[in-house]
């Protein structure tokens, strides 16, 4: 009887601790800037922890374990090597950020370079992307509670609603400070538990590492030859790898962490450390999938992987595994909530006001209402849409084709007009719609990277084909 309720008690205790920490570090912000990016005096270690907590989501944990089991070597290369290299590239871009470090959002950066209307479009796309990301994390929370705690679907949803309200609460009243502190708690939680989970799955195999490597070498999906099959599945993985390879310039919650840094050098060092630690964390996550493949065999459906885990760990670790998923999901969701609320207030509502500049008190009020509305919208959407991978690709479809190219060009030193940026954004969005209708629907190949290139090329064509005002072009 005790073992039946032990996971439930562990989950409840973790949620209560998160609420206490969130409330304890929530304070009345004196300015909208402090609510959005804090005092810009965070230690590098704090920034590293909050970036990793934001980047490693509950949906990402579920996806990586399932697809390392299902797709084998191809997925391992994308998740481990391509992703870490992408973060390293991101760190190299930070040296070109001095002009933008005072900004509060990626939309403001776009607006400073290209004008009001590109800023508004960026803000709308960023909010849409954030809603999709939050939805993914809420689905992950439902999934975690359902498989780890002995509850039916209705009660699992009730716990998930409770967890969602906790993160909405401290995001509303605590701003980025409360989000950052809870991110550190959640980061410590999942970075301690995930290696233990990998170790438990290793013990379940009953084999040595030498035997495991030898066994995987006999399996087709883990052989190098599996990478060189030229078919739609291979092209789909290439498309995914290209999306992952692009630095997360278009991800509003990641860029907010850049603006929280004191200067470009701290931002560069932060993401340099993140690239190293992401390699380690991803490695442990992928090992979980590999050990399940060895211990459980290839007959398992990818959706049954998590049930295999929960039936092969002690009750106390079942609860620990659940709070690991919850920690990863909540740390990503609260960052997206805070970022999108700041964008709604600072980049959508404020520019629409014809009166003089809005004061901080009104901006804070709008941001808090936006946090509540966006959080509730994502929660309700999660109960009607359950495909994690499709939502993951939808996030790319929002940000990569529209935001990434103009933002990347701006950071590299391009100064274009509003017309140039709008042509690029429209081209990226239209190309995405055409690709999804005529190509992805038939082949399953994601076109977000191609559409991002179309955006950038359209901007360059517009810049060089049309007469430009003095000062437009490459500034450095």
MIDOPA-664903 format. One record per residue (C-alpha): residue number from 0; residue in one letter; y negated, z, x negated. Coordinates in nm, 2 decimals. Each point is the difference from the previous one (the first is absolute). Example, Ala and Ser with C-alpha at 12.3 -4.5 7.8 and 13.67 -1.06 7.14 Angstrom:
% residues 2
 kemar guke  north     up   east
     0    a   0.45   0.78  -1.23
     1    s  -0.34  -0.07  -0.14
% end
This chain:
% residues 476
 kemar guke  north     up   east
     0    x   0.00   0.00   0.00
     1    x  -0.24   0.09  -0.28
     2    x   0.08  -0.34  -0.18
     3    x  -0.09  -0.18   0.33
     4    x  -0.35   0.14   0.02
     5    x  -0.07   0.03  -0.37
     6    x  -0.15  -0.36  -0.04
     7    x  -0.21   0.07   0.31
     8    x  -0.14   0.32  -0.15
     9    x  -0.07  -0.18  -0.34
    10    x  -0.19  -0.28   0.18
    11    x  -0.20   0.25   0.21
    12    x  -0.09   0.21  -0.30
    13    x  -0.12  -0.31  -0.19
    14    x  -0.22  -0.12   0.29
    15    x  -0.15   0.35   0.03
    16    x  -0.07   0.01  -0.37
    17    x  -0.17  -0.34   0.02
    18    x  -0.21   0.12   0.29
    19    x  -0.10   0.32  -0.18
    20    x  -0.09  -0.19  -0.33
    21    x  -0.19  -0.26   0.20
    22    x  -0.21   0.26   0.19
    23    x  -0.05   0.21  -0.31
    24    x  -0.16  -0.28  -0.19
    25    x  -0.19  -0.15   0.29
    26    x  -0.37   0.08  -0.02
    27    x  -0.31  -0.11   0.17
    28    x  -0.12  -0.30  -0.20
    29    x  -0.37  -0.01  -0.08
    30    x  -0.01  -0.38  -0.04
    31    x   0.19  -0.30   0.11
    32    x   0.05  -0.10  -0.36
    33    x   0.19   0.32  -0.07
    34    x   0.21  -0.05   0.32
    35    x   0.08  -0.36  -0.12
    36    x   0.06   0.03  -0.38
    37    x  -0.05   0.37  -0.08
    38    x  -0.23   0.13  -0.28
    39    x   0.14  -0.26  -0.25
    40    x   0.10   0.28  -0.24
    41    x   0.37  -0.01   0.06
    42    x   0.23   0.06  -0.30
    43    x   0.19  -0.31  -0.11
    44    x   0.33   0.19   0.07
    45    x  -0.12   0.06   0.36
    46    x  -0.09  -0.37   0.04
    47    x   0.34  -0.11  -0.14
    48    x   0.18   0.23   0.25
    49    x  -0.20  -0.12   0.30
    50    x   0.04  -0.37  -0.09
    51    x   0.38   0.05  -0.04
    52    x   0.02   0.19   0.33
    53    x  -0.20  -0.27   0.17
    54    x   0.20  -0.29  -0.16
    55    x   0.35   0.15   0.06
    56    x   0.05   0.01   0.37
    57    x   0.28   0.11   0.23
    58    x   0.05  -0.36   0.11
    59    x   0.01  -0.10  -0.36
    60    x   0.28   0.25  -0.08
    61    x   0.21  -0.13   0.30
    62    x  -0.07  -0.36  -0.09
    63    x   0.08   0.03  -0.37
    64    x   0.32   0.19   0.05
    65    x   0.13  -0.24   0.26
    66    x  -0.10  -0.32  -0.18
    67    x   0.13   0.12  -0.34
    68    x   0.33   0.05   0.18
    69    x  -0.03  -0.33   0.19
    70    x  -0.16  -0.24  -0.24
    71    x   0.10   0.14  -0.34
    72    x  -0.15  -0.12  -0.32
    73    x  -0.27  -0.22   0.15
    74    x  -0.15   0.29   0.19
    75    x   0.03   0.24  -0.30
    76    x  -0.20  -0.25  -0.21
    77    x  -0.28  -0.03   0.26
    78    x  -0.02   0.37   0.08
    79    x   0.03   0.14  -0.35
    80    x  -0.14  -0.25  -0.25
    81    x  -0.23  -0.23   0.21
    82    x  -0.17   0.30   0.18
    83    x  -0.05   0.20  -0.32
    84    x  -0.15  -0.31  -0.17
    85    x  -0.23  -0.05   0.30
    86    x  -0.14   0.35  -0.03
    87    x  -0.05  -0.05  -0.38
    88    x  -0.20  -0.32   0.08
    89    x  -0.20   0.21   0.25
    90    x  -0.09   0.25  -0.27
    91    x  -0.13  -0.28  -0.22
    92    x  -0.23  -0.12   0.27
    93    x  -0.17   0.34   0.02
    94    x  -0.21  -0.07  -0.31
    95    x  -0.19  -0.25   0.21
    96    x  -0.09   0.24   0.27
    97    x  -0.33   0.17  -0.13
    98    x  -0.22  -0.18   0.26
    99    x   0.22   0.12   0.29
   100    x   0.09   0.36  -0.08
   101    x  -0.27   0.14   0.22
   102    x   0.15  -0.18   0.31
   103    x   0.20   0.18   0.27
   104    x   0.23  -0.28   0.10
   105    x   0.13  -0.35  -0.09
   106    x  -0.20  -0.13   0.30
   107    x  -0.32   0.13  -0.16
   108    x   0.09  -0.17  -0.33
   109    x   0.06  -0.33   0.18
   110    x  -0.33   0.05   0.19
   111    x  -0.20   0.06  -0.33
   112    x   0.12  -0.33  -0.14
   113    x   0.03  -0.23   0.31
   114    x  -0.21   0.16   0.27
   115    x   0.02   0.15   0.34
   116    x   0.25  -0.22   0.19
   117    x   0.27  -0.01  -0.27
   118    x  -0.04   0.38  -0.02
   119    x   0.07   0.03   0.38
   120    x   0.30  -0.23  -0.02
   121    x   0.14   0.20  -0.29
   122    x  -0.05   0.32   0.19
   123    x   0.18  -0.12   0.31
   124    x   0.29  -0.14  -0.21
   125    x   0.02   0.32  -0.20
   126    x   0.02   0.22   0.32
   127    x   0.27  -0.23   0.14
   128    x   0.19   0.03  -0.32
   129    x  -0.03   0.38   0.00
   130    x   0.12   0.02   0.36
   131    x   0.31  -0.19  -0.10
   132    x   0.06   0.22  -0.30
   133    x  -0.04   0.32   0.21
   134    x   0.24  -0.14   0.26
   135    x   0.26  -0.06  -0.27
   136    x  -0.03   0.36  -0.12
   137    x   0.03   0.14   0.36
   138    x   0.32  -0.21   0.05
   139    x   0.13   0.14  -0.33
   140    x  -0.07   0.35   0.13
   141    x   0.19  -0.07   0.32
   142    x   0.28  -0.14  -0.21
   143    x   0.01   0.30  -0.24
   144    x   0.01   0.26   0.28
   145    x   0.26  -0.20   0.20
   146    x   0.25  -0.03  -0.28
   147    x  -0.06   0.33  -0.18
   148    x  -0.04   0.25   0.28
   149    x   0.25   0.04   0.28
   150    x  -0.23  -0.11   0.28
   151    x   0.01  -0.27   0.26
   152    x  -0.26  -0.28   0.00
   153    x  -0.24   0.17   0.24
   154    x  -0.02   0.33  -0.20
   155    x  -0.02  -0.20  -0.33
   156    x  -0.31  -0.18   0.15
   157    x  -0.15   0.34   0.10
   158    x   0.03   0.12  -0.36
   159    x  -0.15  -0.33  -0.13
   160    x  -0.29   0.03   0.24
   161    x  -0.06   0.35  -0.12
   162    x   0.01  -0.12  -0.37
   163    x  -0.24  -0.28   0.10
   164    x  -0.25   0.24   0.16
   165    x   0.01   0.22  -0.32
   166    x  -0.10  -0.28  -0.22
   167    x  -0.26  -0.12   0.25
   168    x  -0.14   0.35   0.02
   169    x  -0.06   0.06  -0.37
   170    x  -0.12  -0.36  -0.05
   171    x  -0.26   0.05   0.27
   172    x  -0.14   0.33  -0.13
   173    x   0.07   0.00  -0.37
   174    x  -0.09  -0.35  -0.11
   175    x   0.13  -0.14  -0.32
   176    x   0.01   0.35  -0.16
   177    x   0.26   0.13   0.24
   178    x   0.19  -0.33  -0.02
   179    x   0.01   0.02  -0.38
   180    x   0.12   0.36  -0.01
   181    x   0.28  -0.06   0.26
   182    x   0.09  -0.32  -0.19
   183    x   0.06   0.21  -0.31
   184    x   0.23   0.24   0.20
   185    x   0.19  -0.29   0.15
   186    x   0.02  -0.18  -0.34
   187    x   0.16   0.31  -0.16
   188    x   0.24   0.02   0.29
   189    x   0.14  -0.35  -0.02
   190    x   0.00  -0.03  -0.38
   191    x   0.22   0.32  -0.02
   192    x   0.24  -0.10   0.28
   193    x   0.06  -0.37  -0.08
   194    x   0.16   0.05  -0.34
   195    x   0.23   0.27   0.15
   196    x   0.10  -0.24   0.28
   197    x   0.08  -0.26  -0.26
   198    x   0.21   0.25  -0.19
   199    x   0.19   0.10   0.31
   200    x   0.08  -0.36   0.08
   201    x   0.11  -0.05  -0.36
   202    x   0.24   0.29   0.04
   203    x   0.14  -0.15   0.32
   204    x   0.11  -0.31  -0.19
   205    x   0.25   0.19  -0.21
   206    x  -0.07  -0.24  -0.29
   207    x  -0.18   0.02  -0.33
   208    x  -0.31  -0.21  -0.07
   209    x   0.21  -0.23  -0.22
   210    x   0.24  -0.06   0.28
   211    x  -0.28  -0.06   0.25
   212    x  -0.17  -0.26  -0.22
   213    x   0.33  -0.17  -0.05
   214    x   0.07   0.00   0.38
   215    x  -0.34  -0.14   0.09
   216    x   0.05  -0.28  -0.26
   217    x   0.29  -0.12   0.21
   218    x  -0.20  -0.02   0.32
   219    x  -0.17  -0.33   0.07
   220    x  -0.33   0.14   0.13
   221    x  -0.05   0.19  -0.33
   222    x   0.07  -0.29  -0.23
   223    x  -0.26  -0.21  -0.17
   224    x   0.14  -0.31   0.16
   225    x  -0.12   0.13   0.34
   226    x  -0.35  -0.06  -0.11
   227    x   0.04  -0.37  -0.04
   228    x   0.12  -0.12   0.34
   229    x  -0.26  -0.24   0.12
   230    x  -0.01   0.06   0.37
   231    x  -0.23   0.14   0.26
   232    x   0.12   0.35  -0.07
   233    x  -0.10  -0.04  -0.37
   234    x  -0.33  -0.15   0.09
   235    x  -0.07   0.28   0.25
   236    x   0.06   0.25  -0.29
   237    x  -0.23  -0.20  -0.23
   238    x  -0.27   0.01   0.27
   239    x   0.05   0.38   0.03
   240    x  -0.02   0.04  -0.38
   241    x  -0.33  -0.20  -0.01
   242    x  -0.15   0.22   0.27
   243    x   0.10   0.32  -0.19
   244    x  -0.13  -0.14  -0.33
   245    x  -0.35  -0.04   0.13
   246    x  -0.20   0.32  -0.08
   247    x  -0.08   0.21   0.31
   248    x  -0.37  -0.10   0.00
   249    x   0.02  -0.07   0.37
   250    x   0.17   0.34   0.09
   251    x  -0.29   0.21   0.13
   252    x   0.18   0.34  -0.05
   253    x   0.07  -0.09  -0.37
   254    x  -0.35  -0.12  -0.06
   255    x  -0.14   0.33   0.15
   256    x   0.18   0.18  -0.29
   257    x  -0.19  -0.22  -0.24
   258    x  -0.33   0.10   0.15
   259    x   0.10   0.37  -0.03
   260    x   0.02  -0.04  -0.38
   261    x  -0.30   0.11  -0.21
   262    x  -0.03  -0.33  -0.19
   263    x   0.20  -0.32  -0.07
   264    x   0.17   0.16  -0.30
   265    x   0.15   0.28   0.21
   266    x   0.11  -0.25   0.26
   267    x   0.17  -0.21  -0.27
   268    x   0.18   0.30  -0.15
   269    x   0.10   0.12   0.35
   270    x   0.18  -0.33   0.08
   271    x   0.14  -0.03  -0.35
   272    x   0.18   0.33   0.05
   273    x   0.09  -0.10   0.36
   274    x   0.18  -0.31  -0.13
   275    x   0.21   0.21  -0.23
   276    x   0.09   0.27   0.26
   277    x   0.06  -0.27   0.27
   278    x   0.27  -0.15  -0.23
   279    x   0.18   0.34  -0.02
   280    x  -0.03   0.08   0.37
   281    x   0.11  -0.34   0.11
   282    x   0.29   0.01  -0.24
   283    x   0.13   0.32   0.16
   284    x  -0.05  -0.15   0.35
   285    x   0.20  -0.31  -0.09
   286    x   0.27   0.21  -0.16
   287    x   0.06   0.16   0.34
   288    x   0.08  -0.34   0.14
   289    x   0.22  -0.10  -0.29
   290    x   0.20   0.32   0.01
   291    x   0.05  -0.04   0.38
   292    x   0.13  -0.35  -0.06
   293    x   0.25   0.13  -0.26
   294    x   0.11   0.30   0.20
   295    x  -0.01  -0.14   0.35
   296    x   0.10  -0.36  -0.07
   297    x  -0.17  -0.32   0.10
   298    x   0.13   0.02   0.36
   299    x  -0.28   0.22   0.12
   300    x  -0.28  -0.15   0.20
   301    x  -0.34   0.05  -0.17
   302    x  -0.11   0.20   0.31
   303    x   0.30   0.24  -0.05
   304    x  -0.10   0.09  -0.36
   305    x  -0.20   0.30   0.11
   306    x   0.28   0.13   0.22
   307    x   0.22  -0.02  -0.30
   308    x  -0.24   0.22  -0.20
   309    x  -0.03   0.27   0.27
   310    x   0.38   0.03   0.04
   311    x   0.05   0.04  -0.38
   312    x  -0.26   0.27  -0.08
   313    x   0.00   0.38   0.08
   314    x  -0.20   0.11   0.31
   315    x  -0.28   0.15  -0.21
   316    x  -0.05  -0.33  -0.18
   317    x   0.01  -0.19   0.32
   318    x  -0.32   0.19   0.10
   319    x  -0.15  -0.05  -0.35
   320    x   0.07  -0.38   0.03
   321    x  -0.17   0.00   0.34
   322    x  -0.32   0.17  -0.13
   323    x   0.01  -0.25  -0.30
   324    x  -0.03  -0.29   0.25
   325    x  -0.26   0.19   0.20
   326    x  -0.20   0.08  -0.31
   327    x   0.00  -0.37  -0.11
   328    x  -0.09  -0.12   0.35
   329    x  -0.28   0.25   0.06
   330    x  -0.16  -0.04  -0.34
   331    x  -0.04  -0.37   0.06
   332    x  -0.10   0.03   0.36
   333    x  -0.27   0.26  -0.06
   334    x  -0.16  -0.22  -0.28
   335    x   0.00  -0.30   0.23
   336    x  -0.15   0.20   0.28
   337    x  -0.28   0.14  -0.21
   338    x  -0.07  -0.35  -0.15
   339    x  -0.01  -0.19   0.32
   340    x  -0.22   0.27   0.17
   341    x  -0.25  -0.03  -0.28
   342    x   0.00  -0.38   0.03
   343    x  -0.05   0.02   0.38
   344    x  -0.30   0.22  -0.04
   345    x  -0.15  -0.14  -0.32
   346    x   0.08  -0.37   0.02
   347    x   0.04  -0.08   0.36
   348    x  -0.21   0.24   0.21
   349    x  -0.30   0.06  -0.23
   350    x  -0.07  -0.37  -0.07
   351    x  -0.01  -0.07   0.37
   352    x  -0.28   0.24   0.06
   353    x  -0.33  -0.17   0.03
   354    x  -0.19   0.32  -0.05
   355    x  -0.07   0.14  -0.34
   356    x   0.28   0.14  -0.22
   357    x   0.24   0.24   0.16
   358    x   0.00   0.36  -0.12
   359    x   0.30   0.17  -0.15
   360    x   0.06   0.23   0.30
   361    x   0.05  -0.30   0.24
   362    x   0.22  -0.18  -0.25
   363    x   0.22   0.30  -0.04
   364    x   0.03   0.03   0.38
   365    x   0.10  -0.37   0.04
   366    x   0.25   0.03  -0.29
   367    x   0.17   0.30   0.16
   368    x   0.03  -0.17   0.34
   369    x   0.13  -0.31  -0.18
   370    x   0.27   0.21  -0.17
   371    x   0.12   0.13   0.33
   372    x   0.00  -0.34   0.17
   373    x   0.17  -0.19  -0.29
   374    x   0.26   0.28  -0.04
   375    x   0.09   0.00   0.37
   376    x   0.01  -0.38   0.02
   377    x   0.24  -0.02  -0.30
   378    x   0.22   0.27   0.15
   379    x   0.04  -0.17   0.33
   380    x   0.05  -0.34  -0.17
   381    x   0.28   0.16  -0.20
   382    x   0.20   0.08   0.31
   383    x   0.01  -0.36   0.11
   384    x   0.05  -0.18  -0.34
   385    x   0.28   0.11  -0.23
   386    x   0.05  -0.28  -0.26
   387    x  -0.12   0.15  -0.33
   388    x   0.04  -0.31  -0.21
   389    x  -0.19  -0.22   0.25
   390    x  -0.28   0.25   0.01
   391    x   0.00   0.02  -0.38
   392    x  -0.05  -0.37  -0.02
   393    x  -0.26   0.01   0.27
   394    x  -0.21   0.23  -0.22
   395    x   0.01  -0.28  -0.26
   396    x  -0.10  -0.25   0.27
   397    x  -0.31   0.20   0.08
   398    x  -0.14   0.07  -0.34
   399    x   0.13  -0.24  -0.26
   400    x  -0.11  -0.33   0.16
   401    x  -0.35   0.12   0.10
   402    x  -0.12   0.28  -0.22
   403    x   0.17  -0.03  -0.34
   404    x  -0.14  -0.33  -0.13
   405    x  -0.37   0.08   0.07
   406    x   0.04   0.35  -0.13
   407    x   0.19  -0.11  -0.32
   408    x  -0.26  -0.27  -0.07
   409    x  -0.29   0.25   0.05
   410    x   0.16   0.25  -0.24
   411    x   0.05  -0.28  -0.26
   412    x  -0.37  -0.09   0.02
   413    x  -0.04  -0.26   0.27
   414    x  -0.31   0.02   0.21
   415    x   0.02  -0.23   0.31
   416    x  -0.19  -0.04   0.32
   417    x   0.11   0.12   0.35
   418    x   0.09  -0.36   0.08
   419    x   0.23  -0.03  -0.30
   420    x   0.18   0.32   0.09
   421    x   0.03  -0.08   0.37
   422    x   0.14  -0.34  -0.08
   423    x   0.26   0.16  -0.22
   424    x   0.09   0.27   0.25
   425    x   0.03  -0.25   0.29
   426    x   0.22  -0.22  -0.22
   427    x   0.23   0.29  -0.09
   428    x   0.03   0.12   0.36
   429    x   0.06  -0.35   0.14
   430    x   0.25  -0.08  -0.27
   431    x   0.18   0.32   0.08
   432    x   0.02  -0.09   0.37
   433    x   0.13  -0.35  -0.08
   434    x   0.25   0.13  -0.25
   435    x   0.14   0.26   0.24
   436    x   0.04  -0.26   0.28
   437    x   0.14  -0.29  -0.19
   438    x   0.16   0.13  -0.32
   439    x   0.09   0.37   0.02
   440    x   0.14  -0.04   0.35
   441    x   0.25  -0.25  -0.13
   442    x   0.07   0.12  -0.36
   443    x  -0.09   0.37   0.00
   444    x  -0.22  -0.06  -0.31
   445    x  -0.31   0.21   0.00
   446    x  -0.32  -0.19  -0.07
   447    x  -0.25   0.28  -0.07
   448    x  -0.03  -0.09  -0.37
   449    x  -0.04  -0.37   0.07
   450    x  -0.27   0.08   0.25
   451    x  -0.18   0.22  -0.24
   452    x   0.00  -0.29  -0.25
   453    x  -0.14  -0.22   0.28
   454    x  -0.27   0.25   0.06
   455    x  -0.10   0.00  -0.37
   456    x   0.01  -0.37  -0.04
   457    x  -0.20  -0.06   0.31
   458    x  -0.27   0.24  -0.13
   459    x  -0.01  -0.19  -0.33
   460    x  -0.02  -0.33   0.18
   461    x  -0.28   0.12   0.23
   462    x  -0.19   0.14  -0.30
   463    x   0.01  -0.32  -0.21
   464    x  -0.03  -0.25   0.28
   465    x  -0.30   0.15   0.18
   466    x  -0.34   0.07  -0.14
   467    x  -0.03   0.37  -0.10
   468    x  -0.30   0.22  -0.03
   469    x  -0.12   0.12  -0.34
   470    x   0.21   0.28  -0.14
   471    x   0.33  -0.10   0.17
   472    x   0.30  -0.06  -0.22
   473    x   0.17   0.19  -0.28
   474    x  -0.22   0.28  -0.13
   475    x   0.22   0.14  -0.27
% end
